[in-house]
Amino acid sequence: YRFKERREDDPEAYWNRAEQANRTERKEHGYSGKYELEVPGDWNHQQPQFVYYEGSIWYKRSFDFIKHKEGSRYFLYFGAVNYRADVYLNGKKLGMHKGGFTPFNFEIPASLLKEKDNFLVVKVDNRRYADEVPTLNTDWWNYGGITRDVKIVELPQSFIRDFVLQLKKTSSSEAEGYVKFNGTPSPVTIEIPALKLKQQVPVSNGEVKFSFKLPKAELWSPEHPKLYDVVITSSSDKVTDKIGFRTVEARGKHVLLNGKPIFMRGICIHGEIPQDVRRAYSDEDARQLLGQARELGCNMVRLAHYPHDERMVRLADSLGILVWSEIPVYWTINFGSAEVLEKAKAQLTEMITRDHNRASVIIWSVGNETPVSPVRTNFMHNLITRAKELDGTRMVSAALEVNYNSGKDLNMVDDPLGEFVDLVAFNEYLGWYGGLPDKCRTTNWGTIYDKPFFISETGAEAKAGFHGDSLTRFSEEYQEWFFKEQLDMLSRMPENFCGITPWLLADFRSPKRNNPFYQEGWNRKGMYDDKGNKKKAFYILKAWYDSKRP
Ligand code: ADA
């Protein structure tokens, strides 16, 4: 529903008046009547008239609530709302949040919750603006709505708001971390029952920080994704989690997982379920996407181009799939704006805070294909610094852009960000955007940076079921040939080459892909089509991955 913001104490009057006031407006915009929308979910796939809708929709729901417990605090938690959410409960505004892919919460004053007929209203607006993150121009669909879980959370007065427990960056037997409180910090006990570990941690200088030996832990890896039940108890609160212990670092030419070099057999994924044309949000969705990646032979996924549902990283933890997580700093945004930088930092902080106990996540990416300029490099450097401050134990990277038509020697690709990132990653489409795939035969890749080198994207479009010879663009045969040539070329990469995440797992909906025959509003670079069928290139990539297994 569209109506102007109002603040009222009487929820029914508020709603009725709002409806009244906006009947005209709804008529003007052609949206009349009430609609049922499921939460979580996007509005685009649920109501035919909203397939292309960008604007605001007011969600309303009533709910009963158990009598609130004396001394408890209540929070309204949102897994994600795209893009802006204004949240009202019983006529009072709880708060506003921007950023379409990260969680947020608002405290509900205890006096506001009633036993019956609570009235929750959320105004969601998915309009895109130049000074937001992402900005106006993206090659993915701008699904709107309350796209992830919503929960009411009951907590004690002083509660554990965040904690980190993981191995020190370079030690396979020493754990470190902290516990942060909302309220007064108290001593905690950390228990890992399977290891018979019980560790007391006092408050020191107002902080609860720890470092202790963890000698008997089996390490987490793709081959052995061991997770331990962890219980952290404070004087008033208790949190549990399942945590894997592993180390990861970029050292010299290699990425070391638990001290040993790894090769990352990856694939990029969008957070979308193509057969239903919607955002992904359920356990089943995560199983579909990561299951398809596993079938392809992957030990890694790049969750492009924004933080995906938390279920993805949790499932990756238990399946043993390494993860590259990214914020939607995509293409050209307003790099000169301090305000835009703050918005990007807020999303980076929310992403890292949500997932900093996931063993699967090894790379924080601060963006994708940001064209080189001094102001952009400064912006991105700021984000890299922030990511390292927030988490010094994972690699920080960004998918960089290479101009394969510049005539420059691809042996020596560079980007000033190469100095600052741990993993030098380039998107490269030689043979799709720049000439034919046989261009790969005469190209040798390398970078000027003496660091692990990664190909974060490469790919070609193919419409499933459309056949031709290998020179027929958009045919399965072209994509197949493309991958053959690409993989041959990548097999000649220098020693610091440590993995690839081709573009991408499945065809996805995109407003930019308007070729009426081949694309029909879809980016067709998937290994799977939008119905879940494998294209010919799938088997080429899978065979290469099988040959790369340790
Ligand atoms: C870019 C971008 C991707 C994807 C790709 C393509 O590399 O990073 O989001 O859209 O282009 O298909 O052209």
Residues whose N, C-alpha, C, O or C-beta is under 5 A from the ligand:
A	BS01	ADA	D139 N368 E369 N427 E457
